Amino acid sequence: MRVAVLIYPHFSLQEVTALTSCLVLNYEQRLEFVGSEIVASESEEGFLVTPTVTVFEAWDRVYDCVILPGIINPLPALFDSRLIDFLQRVKENNPGVLFAAISSSPLLLAKAGLLDDAKFTAGFFMQMVEHFPFIRSENFVHQPVVEDGNVITAIGFAWREFAQAVMGRLGFPVGEGFMAPVSKDYSQGELTFFWEDADYEEFLTELKQYTGA
C-alpha cells in the first residue's frame, strides 16, 4: 500500500498523528511525506518537518491514500499551485485513490476540483465558503466526519473518528476502543509488561552496538 502525507506550512500534526502512527506502528505501512520542495515546514505546534519527496518526484506515483493535515493558516498551501496540480494528478493516476482531509485542508481538495461532486465537512469559517467560488456550498455537510465516495473529511476535533474512518476504508478496522480514554482502574499486573523471548533477544543484540558487551 502506498500512502502519502502532504506537508505544507502551518499544518497540524495533532490532527493526523493518531492515523499516521497507527498505520506505521500497528500495520507497518511506510508513509511518503510529500511537499512542494525539500524544505522544512513548521507545523502549528512548532515542529519542523521535512518532506521525503517533492510533488514532482511523486508526480506519476499511484497512491492508495493521500492524507491532508489540517492547516491553521491555509493560504500558503492554498495558493501553492504545485500542491493543487499534484492533487489533480494523483486523481488522474488512480481514480480510486482515497483522499483524507481534516480541518481546513478540504480547501485544497476543493480548489483542485475534487469536491465538486462529493459531500464534505471542514473546520474553516463560512466566510471562506462565500468568498471562494471553487467551494460548492451545496455539498457542505455540518457533521464531524463525512464520507462520500473516495473522500473522507472531518472537523479537527474529530481526529479520532477521522482516523477510525480512514483506517477502516484502508482495510485496517481498529474498533470502537481506538484511542478511547482510560475507563477503568488497572491492577499492577495489567500494567506490567514483558517482551516475548524473540523480541528481548533482538533488543539485546541491538544493545551490543552501544555497549560493546
Residue frames relative to the residue before (quaternion, step in Angstrom):
aa qw qx qy qz dx dy dz
M 1.0000 0.0000 0.0000 0.0000 0.00 0.00 0.00
R 0.1697 -0.7811 0.5941 0.0900 3.58 -0.96 0.86
V 0.0213 -0.8040 0.5911 -0.0610 3.54 -0.63 1.23
A 0.1564 -0.7816 0.5996 0.0710 3.56 -0.90 0.98
V 0.1378 -0.7357 0.6558 0.0985 3.53 -1.19 0.70
L 0.3142 -0.7595 0.5367 0.1908 3.58 -0.64 1.07
I 0.1602 -0.7668 0.6178 0.0681 3.53 -1.06 0.87
Y 0.1563 0.7646 -0.6087 0.1426 3.55 -0.86 1.02
P 0.6932 -0.4908 0.3069 0.4294 3.62 -1.17 0.38
H 0.8592 0.1805 -0.1522 0.4540 3.54 -1.23 0.76
F 0.3595 0.7465 -0.4961 0.2596 3.60 1.17 0.43
S 0.4329 -0.6965 0.5170 0.2453 3.57 -1.26 0.46
L 0.3246 -0.7267 0.5760 0.1864 3.55 -0.75 1.06
Q 0.6505 0.5810 -0.3252 0.3655 3.54 0.84 -1.05
E 0.6992 0.5083 -0.2856 0.4136 3.56 0.96 -0.82
V 0.7757 0.3258 -0.1897 0.5061 3.62 1.18 -0.32
T 0.5420 0.6659 -0.4116 0.3057 3.62 1.13 -0.31
A 0.5448 0.5679 -0.4242 0.4480 3.63 1.12 -0.34
L 0.6793 0.4823 -0.2729 0.4811 3.55 1.01 -0.86
T 0.7261 0.4496 -0.2721 0.4434 3.58 0.69 -1.03
S 0.6505 0.5093 -0.3373 0.4513 3.61 0.95 -0.75
C 0.6406 0.5166 -0.3292 0.4630 3.59 1.03 -0.74
L 0.6344 0.5317 -0.3303 0.4536 3.58 0.97 -0.81
V 0.7292 0.4365 -0.2409 0.4686 3.57 0.90 -0.95
L 0.7744 0.3902 -0.2057 0.4537 3.59 0.67 -1.09
N 0.7409 0.4060 -0.2396 0.4784 3.60 0.92 -0.81
Y 0.8265 0.2206 -0.0732 0.5128 3.56 0.97 -0.83
E 0.4327 -0.7676 0.4104 0.2349 3.56 1.30 0.44
Q 0.3200 0.7270 -0.5340 0.2897 3.55 0.94 0.89
R 0.3023 -0.7339 0.5787 0.1873 3.57 -1.07 0.73
L 0.2325 -0.7979 0.5459 0.1065 3.56 -0.66 1.11
E 0.2419 -0.7231 0.6222 0.1772 3.54 -1.21 0.57
F 0.2185 -0.7759 0.5824 0.1054 3.55 -0.81 1.05
V 0.1134 -0.8479 0.5172 -0.0261 3.51 -0.29 1.37
G 0.0611 0.7939 -0.6019 0.0608 3.57 -0.90 0.96
S 0.6816 -0.4778 0.3551 0.4256 3.54 -1.28 0.18
E 0.7789 -0.0432 0.0522 0.6234 3.56 1.13 -0.71
I 0.5441 -0.6109 0.4553 0.3514 3.56 -1.25 0.37
V 0.3725 0.6677 -0.5312 0.3650 3.50 0.35 1.39
A 0.5089 -0.6647 0.4500 0.3110 3.57 -0.90 0.90
S 0.1735 -0.7445 0.6363 0.1036 3.55 -1.08 0.83
E 0.3693 -0.7233 0.5399 0.2213 3.54 -1.01 0.82
S 0.3672 -0.7277 0.5380 0.2149 3.55 -0.78 1.06
E 0.6588 -0.5043 0.3631 0.4240 3.56 -1.25 0.22
E 0.6540 0.4924 -0.3136 0.4811 3.59 1.26 -0.37
G 0.5951 -0.5992 0.3536 0.4023 3.60 1.27 -0.13
F 0.4863 0.6350 -0.4549 0.3916 3.60 1.23 0.13
L 0.2949 -0.7230 0.5948 0.1911 3.54 -1.15 0.70
V 0.0209 -0.8105 0.5831 -0.0513 3.58 -0.59 1.17
T 0.1950 -0.7940 0.5713 0.0715 3.54 -0.83 1.07
P 0.4599 -0.6760 0.4939 0.2959 3.62 -0.79 0.92
T 0.4224 -0.6931 0.5237 0.2586 3.56 -1.21 0.53
V 0.7795 0.0875 -0.0654 0.6168 3.59 1.22 -0.46
T 0.4315 -0.6668 0.5324 0.2927 3.56 -1.22 0.45
V 0.6554 -0.4938 0.3856 0.4219 3.54 -1.27 0.28
F 0.6423 0.5285 -0.3298 0.4465 3.58 1.07 -0.64
E 0.6434 0.5013 -0.3187 0.4829 3.59 1.07 -0.72
A 0.7357 0.4022 -0.2157 0.5004 3.58 1.10 -0.73
W 0.3073 0.8267 -0.4437 0.1591 3.55 1.34 -0.02
D 0.8091 0.2625 -0.1148 0.5131 3.57 0.86 -0.96
R 0.4411 0.6894 -0.4714 0.3286 3.58 1.18 0.29
V 0.3413 -0.7214 0.5685 0.1999 3.53 -1.13 0.71
Y 0.1216 -0.8148 0.5664 0.0228 3.56 -0.52 1.21
D 0.4150 -0.6747 0.5517 0.2609 3.53 -1.21 0.61
C 0.8007 0.0148 0.0328 0.5979 3.56 1.11 -0.69
V 0.1026 -0.7501 0.6493 0.0721 3.55 -1.15 0.73
I 0.1794 -0.7927 0.5798 0.0571 3.56 -0.69 1.17
L 0.1173 -0.7845 0.6077 0.0391 3.56 -0.86 1.03
P 0.3050 -0.7552 0.5491 0.1875 3.62 -0.45 1.14
G 0.5905 -0.5451 0.4502 0.3892 3.54 -1.25 0.34
I 0.2232 -0.7731 0.5848 0.1024 3.55 -1.26 0.41
I 0.3657 -0.7503 0.5013 0.2282 3.58 -0.58 1.09
N 0.7483 0.1077 -0.0976 0.6472 3.59 1.22 -0.56
P 0.1702 -0.8628 0.4673 0.0904 3.61 0.02 1.24
L 0.4988 0.7178 -0.4163 0.2503 3.61 1.14 -0.40
P 0.6455 0.5131 -0.3645 0.4326 3.68 0.82 -0.74
A 0.6860 0.4555 -0.2850 0.4906 3.60 0.96 -0.80
L 0.6417 0.5554 -0.3259 0.4166 3.56 0.96 -0.87
F 0.7654 0.3281 -0.1785 0.5241 3.58 1.04 -0.74
D 0.4721 0.5995 -0.4739 0.4395 3.55 1.19 0.64
S 0.2980 -0.8059 0.4848 0.1634 3.57 -0.09 1.30
R 0.5735 0.5963 -0.3849 0.4091 3.59 1.15 -0.52
L 0.6610 0.4952 -0.3051 0.4742 3.59 0.99 -0.81
I 0.6649 0.5030 -0.3084 0.4581 3.57 0.90 -0.91
D 0.6473 0.5108 -0.3144 0.4705 3.58 0.95 -0.86
F 0.6330 0.5386 -0.3293 0.4481 3.57 1.02 -0.81
L 0.6488 0.5132 -0.3260 0.4577 3.60 0.90 -0.85
Q 0.6499 0.5057 -0.3165 0.4709 3.58 0.96 -0.82
R 0.6609 0.5172 -0.3018 0.4523 3.55 0.98 -0.87
V 0.6162 0.5446 -0.3423 0.4545 3.60 1.01 -0.81
K 0.6557 0.5082 -0.3074 0.4662 3.57 0.95 -0.87
E 0.6479 0.5147 -0.3173 0.4632 3.59 1.00 -0.79
N 0.6608 0.5227 -0.3032 0.4452 3.58 1.01 -0.85
N 0.8049 0.0184 0.0439 0.5915 3.56 1.02 -0.81
P 0.2750 -0.8019 0.5060 0.1591 3.61 -0.05 1.22
G 0.6953 0.4838 -0.2770 0.4537 3.60 1.16 -0.47
V 0.3802 0.7444 -0.4820 0.2629 3.58 1.24 0.08
L 0.3630 -0.7166 0.5564 0.2125 3.57 -1.09 0.78
F 0.1445 -0.7625 0.6260 0.0762 3.57 -0.83 1.02
A 0.0598 -0.7965 0.6014 -0.0179 3.56 -0.80 1.09
A 0.0806 0.8183 -0.5550 0.1258 3.57 -0.33 1.27
I 0.1169 -0.8096 0.5750 0.0160 3.55 -0.92 0.95
S 0.8192 0.2281 -0.2011 0.4862 3.53 -1.29 0.56
S 0.8205 -0.2108 0.1501 0.5097 3.61 -0.71 -0.99
S 0.5079 0.6976 -0.4123 0.2923 3.62 1.18 -0.25
P 0.5048 0.6110 -0.4647 0.3949 3.68 1.07 -0.14
L 0.4734 0.6544 -0.4383 0.3944 3.60 1.24 -0.25
L 0.6654 0.5058 -0.3048 0.4567 3.57 0.94 -0.89
L 0.6426 0.5100 -0.3229 0.4719 3.58 0.99 -0.80
A 0.6458 0.5245 -0.3222 0.4517 3.56 0.99 -0.85
K 0.6738 0.4909 -0.3104 0.4568 3.58 0.88 -0.88
A 0.6654 0.4874 -0.2943 0.4829 3.58 1.14 -0.62
G 0.5237 -0.6642 0.3925 0.3614 3.58 1.29 -0.04
L 0.4988 0.6987 -0.3981 0.3234 3.55 1.27 0.13
L 0.6860 0.4244 -0.2922 0.5137 3.60 1.29 -0.02
D 0.3403 0.7685 -0.4897 0.2321 3.59 1.24 0.19
D 0.8061 0.2045 -0.0862 0.5486 3.57 1.03 -0.79
A 0.6342 0.5191 -0.3271 0.4705 3.58 1.18 0.49
K 0.4284 -0.6471 0.5655 0.2791 3.53 -1.09 0.76
F 0.0370 0.8112 -0.5802 0.0626 3.58 -1.01 0.76
T 0.2086 -0.7149 0.6405 0.1875 3.50 -1.39 0.18
A 0.0200 -0.7939 0.6077 0.0015 3.56 -1.26 0.22
G 0.4317 -0.7071 0.5057 0.2406 3.52 -1.30 0.36
F 0.4884 0.6557 -0.4627 0.3427 3.58 1.08 0.53
F 0.6287 -0.5761 0.3878 0.3500 3.52 -1.30 0.39
M 0.5958 -0.6259 0.3808 0.3290 3.53 -1.06 0.80
Q 0.5441 0.5978 -0.4155 0.4171 3.61 1.15 -0.38
M 0.5937 0.5561 -0.3660 0.4520 3.60 1.15 -0.56
V 0.6225 0.5384 -0.3339 0.4594 3.56 1.03 -0.80
E 0.6846 0.4793 -0.2771 0.4741 3.55 0.98 -0.86
H 0.7069 0.4982 -0.2648 0.4264 3.58 1.03 -0.79
F 0.7692 0.3569 -0.1916 0.4942 3.57 0.87 -0.95
P 0.3718 -0.7731 0.4674 0.2136 3.61 -0.50 1.13
F 0.6215 0.5644 -0.3524 0.4135 3.60 1.18 -0.38
I 0.5952 0.5326 -0.3772 0.4688 3.61 1.25 -0.08
R 0.2679 -0.7651 0.5673 0.1452 3.57 -0.67 1.12
S 0.3037 -0.7979 0.4932 0.1669 3.57 -0.12 1.30
E 0.6250 0.5591 -0.3426 0.4235 3.58 1.10 -0.63
N 0.6745 0.4787 -0.2889 0.4822 3.59 1.25 -0.33
F 0.5247 0.6450 -0.4058 0.3793 3.59 1.29 -0.18
V 0.0800 -0.7861 0.6130 -0.0005 3.56 -0.75 1.15
H 0.3014 -0.7838 0.5193 0.1586 3.57 -0.66 1.09
Q 0.3783 0.6740 -0.5264 0.3542 3.52 0.32 1.40
P 0.6334 -0.5582 0.3606 0.3965 3.64 -1.12 0.48
V 0.7910 0.0328 0.0120 0.6108 3.61 0.98 -0.86
V 0.0397 -0.7901 0.6117 0.0008 3.56 -0.96 0.87
E 0.0947 -0.7666 0.6336 0.0441 3.56 -0.96 0.94
D 0.1423 0.7671 -0.6160 0.1086 3.54 -0.88 0.96
G 0.8188 -0.0608 -0.0105 0.5707 3.53 -0.45 1.23
N 0.7775 -0.3015 0.2484 0.4927 3.55 -0.81 -1.02
V 0.5929 0.5280 -0.3810 0.4739 3.56 1.13 0.69
I 0.0376 -0.7555 0.6540 0.0125 3.55 -0.97 0.96
T 0.0077 0.7952 -0.6051 0.0375 3.57 -0.77 1.05
A 0.0439 -0.8044 0.5924 -0.0042 3.55 -1.18 0.55
I 0.4542 -0.6033 0.5702 0.3235 3.51 -1.36 0.34
G 0.6697 -0.5803 0.2921 0.3596 3.57 -1.03 0.83
F 0.6627 0.5186 -0.3323 0.4259 3.61 0.94 -0.75
A 0.6717 0.4812 -0.2924 0.4813 3.60 1.23 -0.38
W 0.1575 0.8301 -0.5203 0.1242 3.61 1.06 0.73
R 0.6352 0.5257 -0.3386 0.4533 3.60 1.02 -0.72
E 0.6970 0.4607 -0.2730 0.4769 3.59 0.82 -0.98
F 0.5835 0.5646 -0.3509 0.4664 3.57 1.16 -0.65
A 0.6676 0.4926 -0.2953 0.4739 3.57 0.89 -0.95
Q 0.6342 0.5309 -0.3297 0.4552 3.59 0.94 -0.84
A 0.6799 0.5014 -0.2963 0.4455 3.57 0.86 -0.97
V 0.6793 0.4834 -0.2970 0.4655 3.58 0.89 -0.90
M 0.6446 0.5205 -0.3257 0.4555 3.58 0.92 -0.87
G 0.6536 0.5210 -0.3154 0.4494 3.57 0.95 -0.84
R 0.6758 0.4909 -0.2973 0.4626 3.57 0.94 -0.86
L 0.6789 0.4669 -0.2871 0.4885 3.59 1.16 -0.53
G 0.5931 -0.6098 0.3492 0.3929 3.57 1.28 0.08
F 0.6261 0.5029 -0.3400 0.4893 3.57 1.26 0.37
P 0.0397 -0.8270 0.5603 0.0231 3.64 0.44 1.09
V 0.2248 -0.8233 0.5139 0.0870 3.56 -0.69 1.10
G 0.5051 -0.6837 0.4120 0.3281 3.61 1.22 -0.11
E 0.6609 -0.5506 0.3571 0.3642 3.52 -1.28 0.40
G 0.6473 0.5445 -0.3257 0.4224 3.60 1.15 -0.46
F 0.4070 0.7428 -0.4488 0.2849 3.57 1.30 -0.08
M 0.8598 -0.0353 -0.0285 0.5086 3.57 -0.78 1.13
A 0.3365 0.7525 -0.5021 0.2615 3.59 1.17 0.50
P 0.5699 -0.5956 0.4265 0.3722 3.62 -1.12 0.50
V 0.6162 -0.5209 0.4306 0.4044 3.57 -1.27 0.37
S 0.0618 -0.8478 0.5261 -0.0254 3.57 -0.65 1.10
K 0.7547 0.2893 -0.2007 0.5536 3.59 1.21 0.29
D 0.4675 -0.6075 0.5454 0.3391 3.53 -1.36 0.14
Y 0.2566 -0.7909 0.5419 0.1221 3.56 -0.75 1.07
S 0.4294 -0.6609 0.5487 0.2788 3.52 -1.18 0.63
Q 0.6609 -0.4901 0.3773 0.4250 3.57 -1.26 0.28
G 0.6481 0.5375 -0.3225 0.4325 3.58 0.97 -0.82
E 0.6568 0.5202 -0.3127 0.4475 3.56 1.01 -0.79
L 0.7506 0.3520 -0.1913 0.5254 3.56 1.17 -0.54
T 0.5339 0.5478 -0.4344 0.4755 3.56 1.16 0.69
F 0.1137 -0.8513 0.5120 -0.0106 3.55 -0.49 1.24
F 0.0807 -0.7785 0.6220 0.0231 3.56 -1.12 0.79
W 0.4743 -0.6373 0.5285 0.2992 3.55 -1.14 0.69
E 0.4823 -0.5455 0.5745 0.3738 3.51 -1.35 0.24
D 0.6705 -0.5304 0.3229 0.4061 3.61 -1.12 0.62
A 0.6724 0.5042 -0.3086 0.4454 3.59 0.87 -0.93
D 0.6578 0.5033 -0.3129 0.4648 3.59 0.99 -0.78
Y 0.6333 0.5218 -0.3300 0.4667 3.59 1.05 -0.73
E 0.6459 0.5120 -0.3203 0.4670 3.57 0.97 -0.81
E 0.6267 0.5278 -0.3328 0.4668 3.57 1.03 -0.73
F 0.6309 0.5257 -0.3186 0.4733 3.56 1.05 -0.79
L 0.6694 0.4995 -0.3056 0.4572 3.59 0.88 -0.92
T 0.6290 0.5300 -0.3341 0.4602 3.58 1.03 -0.76
E 0.6788 0.4741 -0.2944 0.4772 3.58 0.90 -0.86
L 0.6018 0.5855 -0.3446 0.4200 3.57 1.06 -0.75
K 0.6127 0.5768 -0.3446 0.4161 3.56 1.05 -0.75
Q 0.5881 0.5800 -0.3720 0.4236 3.59 1.12 -0.52
Y 0.7219 0.4254 -0.2311 0.4945 3.56 1.17 -0.59
T 0.7639 0.3741 -0.1928 0.4892 3.57 1.03 -0.78
G 0.3344 -0.7503 0.4975 0.2788 3.57 1.16 -0.62
A 0.5647 0.6126 -0.3803 0.4015 3.58 1.26 -0.01
